[in-house]
Amino acid sequence: MTTIIAVEVVDVRFPTSLTQDGSDAMNKDGDYSAAYVILHTTDPALSGYGFTFTIGRGNDICAMAAEQRAMPLIGRDVDDVVSDLGGIYRELSSDSQLRWLGPEKGVEHLAMAAVMNAAWDLAARRAGKPLWQLLADMPTDDLVDVMDLRYLTDVLTRDEAAQMLEELRPTRAERLETLRRDGYPCYTTSAGWLGYSDEKLRRLLQEAVDQGYTDVKLKVGANIDDDVRRLAIAREVIGEDANLMIDANQVWDVGQAIDWLQKLAPFRPRWIEEPTSPDDVLGHATIRAAMAPMGVATGEHGMNRVLFKQLFQANAIDYCQLDAARLASINEILPVYLMAKKFGVPVCPHAGGVGLCELVQHLSIFDYLAVSGTLENRVTEFVDHLHEHFVDPCIVRNGAYVLPSRPGYSAEIYRASLDEYSYPDGSYWSGSRVEGTASVVG
Amino acid sequence: MTTIIAVEVVDVRFPTSLTQDGSDAMNKDGDYSAAYVILHTTDPALSGYGFTFTIGRGNDICAMAAEQRAMPLIGRDVDDVVSDLGGIYRELSSDSQLRWLGPEKGVEHLAMAAVMNAAWDLAARRAGKPLWQLLADMPTDDLVDVMDLRYLTDVLTRDEAAQMLEELRPTRAERLETLRRDGYPCYTTSAGWLGYSDEKLRRLLQEAVDQGYTDVKLKVGANIDDDVRRLAIAREVIGEDANLMIDANQVWDVGQAIDWLQKLAPFRPRWIEEPTSPDDVLGHATIRAAMAPMGVATGEHGMNRVLFKQLFQANAIDYCQLDAARLASINEILPVYLMAKKFGVPVCPHAGGVGLCELVQHLSIFDYLAVSGTLENRVTEFVDHLHEHFVDPCIVRNGAYVLPSRPGYSAEIYRASLDEYSYPDGSYWSGSRVEGTASVVG
């Protein structure tokens, strides 16, 4: 029997604020970070790796919450855990004292995501499959069993979920062929951070075009004149046929968003991302109605499945940008994909950060194979940084994610990176070459 | 000059699970707790006290978050702080790295509530006034300045807020007279916890009637037969004319709520409280439309002002039950009161827990004096436990809160209670008479 013997949680922070990588109108100086969870087992060759993503301060709080949340897993038989990830999810999330701190939002939910991501990684490794394939190989009933449908049954029942999954089974093989040949299409945000100069913006956009990208995204929302100038540069470099997306990172009130966007509409953005508070379902619906045909996108701060249910019900968004480290892992993400299908909203996951690209490639692949069955209007974010810290980094070719083939959820970070960037005692932060500050319990 | 010299945060937990005080269908074994903040100043006779409320595990995480959030206050001139609580609020809440962990929800927002509650208590003490009076004495422009209107301007502008406050100024004096004479009406939840036997329920309901209460609340949602039997007992004891409220603490999905409530409708509940997920604005609207004339109430888990804005916009609730330790103190609570007035929804604050009654009496009094100007359909929760730990406990007579008269927000807990119930090293939890585990930074 292989048993989970310890939970190790590491507060890892990368000093991205130094280069303004990731800078936008709301987040000017993020240090991209992960509250990183390792489930150690009695088999030295088998661990589960998972994380949630933050941008610096408070990552220690998420790490502490993840450690508490993962405690009940210590001593469990690995095969019991991986064969009932629905039961494990329900057990961990039903702690009513911890539930009070959300419910299902903020630090506690980020921590739940980190822990369950590690559990899913463990399951995929135990099965010797990349996560997308583990999901694809699961019988429909098992997939439905792992889903958290609580508070969703007014729009998605077990039977509906099962039926949607069954419908696409017969045609999966041909889509897998397509993915093996072409990969899953992505767009790049690497060019458009707000802190970059016009010259750097122009050079990076040209590089993106040269690399085969047909979709690029720029940050907006700090200054209207700057936005107009930068969007003009972007259209000049990428041309009129390419897709240009813009992202305001929640800086506007509803009325202000509409005023500002009317000035940017001539550049024909495919979508405006996060125009206002991520909690404001009705506000997004108002902006969408005012700005059509410009699309409205949100989701990276979408706190839980109940918020997404309402975004769909209220016709508030054209693109669903769920986040793999903010929703509570596969258990909560699958029902969001199924609701999106039911309401005809394409899912274009948020990525970037630390390791989010590594995670979401699995989600997009499974979506195409088993849920949506189409690539139309779908494009997954790609940001080209911090991949060098991952043991199984995502690979992008010709503007598309290459199918991952190694077992797991691609979530493992090199031990050397942990030793260097663990906070505050890693060698980078302490200024000396010392061991990292992993907290191990078990 | 008086300066803030230290932030002390105490993790206080009371063993309420032993008696099932506070038990409901979702929360069967809460240990009522507070992440308790003290802002110490150079004047030994002047401190600010505040807290957020939790039900046990994870209170340490809130305490850690509160400590981090309060850090920037150390070294500040008390008069600078208390004369610009809008600026302080905006400064503390604008930390973009911490914002990522919400935004404005969960642990980080609870911590923000604790810190700002302490800042408002400090302001009221510095002014030598109870908080309700400090607010009542503030000029309209100052009141509007402290409000967080971000993301609300599509329904509430600065000018509207100012106008609403001005309108009721001329008639305040007569309402103050009413309050001094009669107090502010409340209802009791003390009788109806789910873990109580039928005999205890009957006895406590009779005691409530004898004490002058005309409104009582019962927990429901665990078992339909139990609910029917308990509601029958309640009607028998309180009679047909008294108000009976019921509270499901989020246990139902939307369709299930409607099915279940149709069986309880014959007992004519005034409201059903928390029928489903607190995040489900549209779900509450659906339940409300199906169950009228039964009222729908929610808010104790209402995460922030943006959620309340939507509850009002969607006509989702008949009663707004905001929570003084979950919303980020007066800065966020005032705009919710003003939106409630605009949409004609009475605010009946959530209370109970640890010290929530002490806080909300100030809010209800200010609402009557300065915002709503009416007591119609208003009744504030009262739960009779844990008041003995407070230096300035609320007083209830004839089913009404007596106007607090001592300076502050009534939030101070006796040092002896901290020493006994601080977790895990207080004398109660460690089983020995040792000093508490206050964490003092400064």
Interface residues (C-beta under 8 A of the other chain):
Chain A: M26 N27 K28 D29 G30 D31 T54 I55 G56 R57 G58 D60 I61 C62 M64 A65 Q68 D95 S96 Q97 L98 R99 W100 L101 G102 P103 E104 K105 G106 V107 E108 H109 L110 R150 Y151 L152 T153 D154 Q250 D253 V254 G255 Q256 T276 S277 P278 D279 D280 V281 L282 G283 T286 H301 M303 N304 V306 L307 K309 Q310 Q313 A314
Chain B: M26 N27 K28 D29 G30 D31 T54 I55 G56 R57 G58 D60 I61 C62 M64 A65 Q68 D95 S96 Q97 L98 R99 W100 L101 G102 P103 E104 K105 G106 V107 E108 H109 L110 R150 Y151 L152 T153 D154 Q250 D253 V254 G255 Q256 T276 S277 P278 D279 D280 V281 L282 G283 T286 H301 M303 N304 V306 L307 K309 Q310 Q313 A314
